Amino acid sequence: MKVTERWHSDRMDRDVTLVRWGHYGAPVLLLPTAGGDAEEVERNQLVGHLWPMVEAGRVKVYSCDSAAGQAMMRGEGSTDHRRWLFDAYQRTVAEEVVPAIQADSSAQPVVVAGASIGAFNSLALLCRFPHLFGAAVCMSGTYSIERFIGGRFTDDFYHASPLHFLPGLEGPQLDTLRTRFVVLATGSGRWEDPSGAWEVAGVLGDKRVPNRVDDWGPSYDHDWPTWWEMLPLYLDDLVP
């Protein structure tokens, strides 16, 4: 029930790995944390906690490498390059990864989900490409990531960062986005900062984009056991 594909992306000038678990069901794309690869969600048991839904044919789970996050963690190239790569990574997911998922699964909108930097990318993908994604589950999100990259602000990063491009979003893209849904789930335990979720909710609310902030409280840390509990609950609500 596990299938792995790899190809070279000219958009990022690096290889892309896409892994699938399951045989039938709604497509769910799990994005890794900052330095994660396509199998991070399996090694850290997140796929295992979704397995009842996979076996029941309710979801097919996919994941791809966190190319931009990996470059950020390694300090690859210049800060301009690392900011450019976040934009290129999101476009690669939209223009290469999602078509591969649709060819393997169905043309229905993909549910995108992730934790930490994966939440940042999940939110960005839904807001940039709402015609491709039906909902985003953003867990323990880090949404102001420019402080981790450093350097000057660039146009590339503007397009990749929801807190920057959402306030000016208008037209058909916003109209479609208003038919989608964003979950902003957070704990308030160790290494968590719920203020990021509330900041995003404020920007989404100003644009009349449906969203909900769920603070699970001080017993939930910025760690995999928190996401093991969160994600199955939200997907159970979002998929048939």
N, C-alpha and C positions, 0 to 999 in steps of 0.2 A: 504493500500500500504506500510505499515511499518511492518517489521518482525524483531524480536530479537532472537538471539541464544546465548547460553552460554555453555561453557565447561571448564574443567580443563586442563591446559597445563602442562605436566611434564617438558617441556623444560624450563619453567620459574618458575614452582612450584607455580602457581597462576591461577585464573580463567581468561578466555578470554570472552569478550562480542563482538559480531558482530551484527550490525544493518544494515538493508537494507531498502531503500526507492525506490519504483518503481516496475514495473512489466515486463519491457522489455527494451532492449537496450544494448549498450556497457558498460561493467563493469568499474566503476570508484571507486577506493578506496581512501577515504579522511582520512588522518592521523591527529590526533588532535595536538594542541600545547602542550607545555611541560607537564602541569598537567591535560590535558583534558581526558575525558572519551569518550565512543563511541557516546554519544548523544550531545557532545559539539557543533558539526557542525550544529546540528538542533537548539539548544537553541540560538546560535548566528546568526541564520538566513541565514547561508551559503547554507543549503539545500533549503531553500525557494527561494533563488535567482537562484538556478538551476532548480526550479520546472517546468518552461516551457519546458525544455529539458526532464525532467522526464515524464511529462504528454504526451509529443509527442512520447514517446517510444525511444528516442535517447540514453538515459543513464539509467542504474540502479546504484544507489549510495549506497556505503557501507562505514562503518566506524567501527573501533575497538579502544579499550582503548589504551592510551599512557602509557603502563605499566612502561617502563624504565624512561620516563619523569616524571611520578608521583613519582617514587622512588627517582629520583634526586631532585625533589622539596621538598620532605619530609626529605631528608637526610637519607634515609633508609640504614641501614647496613654500611659496610665499603666502602671506595672509590673503592676498588677492586671489591666489590660486585656490585656497581652501574655501573662500567665500563663493567663488565661481563654481566649485565642485558641488556645493549644496544645490544650486540651481540645476546643474547638469544631472545630478543624481535624481532629483524629483522628475525632471523631464524624461529621463531614462525609464523610471518606473512607469510613468504614464504612457510613454510611446513605445516601449519594448516589453516591459514585464507584464503590464495589464493585458495587452493583446495576446501574449502567450497564455495567460490565465484564461482569457475568454475563449481561445481556441481549444483549450483543454477542458473547459468547464461549461460556460454558457455566456451569453451576451448580457446577463443581468448585472446591475451595478455591484461592484465589489465592496465588501465591508473591510475597511482598513483599520488596523489597531497597532498600538505599540506603547512602550513605556519609556520614560525619560526622553532621550533624543528621538526615540521611535515615536513618541507622542507628538513631538514637534513636527516630524516629517508626516505623520498621519494627518494632523490638522492641516498642514500646508497642502498636501495632495488633495484632500477633500475640497478645500477652498479654491485651489487653482484649477482643479479638473472635476467639478461636481457632476459632469455628465458621465464620468467613469465610476464614481464612488457613491454608494448609497448612504453610508454613515461612517463616522470615525469614532473609535473608542480610544481616548487619550488618557493614559494612566500615568500618574506621578510625573506629569510633563515638566520639561525644562523648555520654556518658550522664548527666553531671551538669551540665545546661545552665542550672540556676537561677543560676549565677554570671554568665552572660551577660545574664540578664534583669534581675537586681537586685530590690530591693524586698522586701516581706514574703512569707512563704509563704502560699499560699491553697489552699482545698479543691479548686478547679478544677485547679490544677497537680498536686496529689496524684494525681488520677485520670489525669493525662496522663504521669506520670513513673514508669516501671517500677521504678526503684530504691526508690521510696517505696511504691507500692501492692502490689508483688509479695510482700513478706514477710507481709502479712496476707491474701493471696488464699486462698480456700477454696471448697469446694462444686463444683457441676457445671462452672463455668468452669475451675477448676483441673484437674478430671478430663479435660476436653477438651484443655487445654493440654498435658497430659502425653502426649498422642498426637501432638504436633507436634514440630518440630525447629528449633533456632536455631543458625546459624553465626555465630560472632564472629571475624571475620577482621581482622587488623591487621598493619601493618608495624612495624618499630622504627627506621625511618630518620627523616629530618627531619620535624618537626611531628607525629610520631606519639607516642601514649602508650598502650602496651599494657596498662597497669594498669587502664584503664577496662573493657576486655574481661574481664579476670580478675575484677574486682569483680562484673560482671553474671553471669559464670559461677558465681560463688559463691552468688549469690542464687537463680539458676535451679536450681542443684544442690540447695540446701536444700529447694526445693519439688519436687524430683525431675522437673524438666522437662528433656528431652533437649537437650543442647547440646554444642558443641565450640569451643574456642579454637584458632585457627591463627595463629601468629606467623610471618610470612613473612621476618622478619629485617631487618637494617640496610640492605639495598639497596632497600627498599620504603618510599617516602615517603608522606606524607598528600597524595596528588595523583592526578589522573586516570589516569596510566599504571599505577599500582598497581591501580586498580579495573578497568582494561581487562583485566588478567591474571586477577584474582580472579573476577569475576562469571561469565564463560563457563565456567570450571572448575566452579564450584559448581552452576550451573544444569544443566550436563551431567549431574551426579549426581542432581539433584532432579527432573528431568522425564523422561518416557519418551523 
